[in-house]
């Protein structure tokens, strides 16, 4: 809400319509979205898609990461 108050748009939520979990909790489960990509309101209409990277690929590797990447595509 603070970032929204600054006039920024959160790409993943804009594209998916809801908060999307991006973090694997050490105790198991993927519950929280703690990774975000913010853009200005001027750039937000150019957002074509935004999603996370493959949970199977990222979390299936023993040392890759406990965060999913946020991948956004913008119109040129």
C-alpha positions in Angstrom: 0.0 0.0 0.0 2.9 2.4 0.7 4.3 1.8 -2.8 0.9 2.3 -4.3 0.7 5.5 -2.4 3.8 6.6 -4.2 2.1 6.0 -7.5 3.8 2.7 -8.3 2.1 -0.5 -9.6 3.2 -4.0 -8.5 3.5 -6.0 -11.8 2.8 -9.5 -10.5 -0.3 -8.5 -8.7 -1.5 -6.4 -11.7 -1.1 -9.3 -14.1 -2.3 -12.1 -11.8 -5.0 -10.2 -10.0 -3.9 -11.5 -6.6 -0.8 -11.8 -4.5 1.3 -14.6 -5.9 3.6 -16.6 -3.5 7.3 -16.3 -4.4 9.1 -17.5 -1.3 9.7 -21.1 0.0 9.5 -21.1 3.8 12.2 -23.0 5.5 9.6 -25.1 7.3 8.0 -26.0 4.0 5.4 -24.5 1.8 5.3 -21.5 -0.5 3.0 -19.0 1.2 4.3 -15.5 0.9 4.9 -13.0 -1.8 8.0 -11.1 -0.7 9.5 -10.5 -4.1 8.0 -7.6 -6.1 8.6 -5.6 -9.3 7.2 -2.1 -9.2 6.8 0.2 -12.2 5.4 3.7 -12.6 1.8 4.2 -13.6 3.1 5.5 -17.0 4.8 2.2 -17.7 2.1 -0.1 -16.2 -0.2 0.0 -19.3 2.7 -1.5 -21.3 2.8 -4.6 -19.1 1.9 -7.6 -21.3 2.5 -10.4 -18.7 4.1 -11.0 -15.4 4.7 -14.4 -13.7 7.1 -16.3 -11.5 9.7 -18.6 -12.7 9.1 -22.4 -12.4 8.8 -23.5 -8.8 9.7 -27.0 -9.8 12.9 -25.8 -11.5 14.0 -23.3 -8.8 13.0 -25.2 -5.7 13.9 -28.6 -7.2 17.6 -27.6 -7.3 19.3 -28.0 -3.9 21.1 -24.7 -3.9 19.5 -22.5 -6.5 17.3 -20.2 -4.4 14.4 -20.1 -1.9 12.8 -17.2 -4.0 11.1 -17.5 -7.3 12.1 -14.9 -9.9 9.5 -12.4 -11.1 9.5 -12.2 -14.9 7.7 -9.3 -16.6 7.1 -8.7 -20.3 6.4 -5.2 -21.6 5.2 -4.0 -25.0 7.8 -2.0 -26.9 
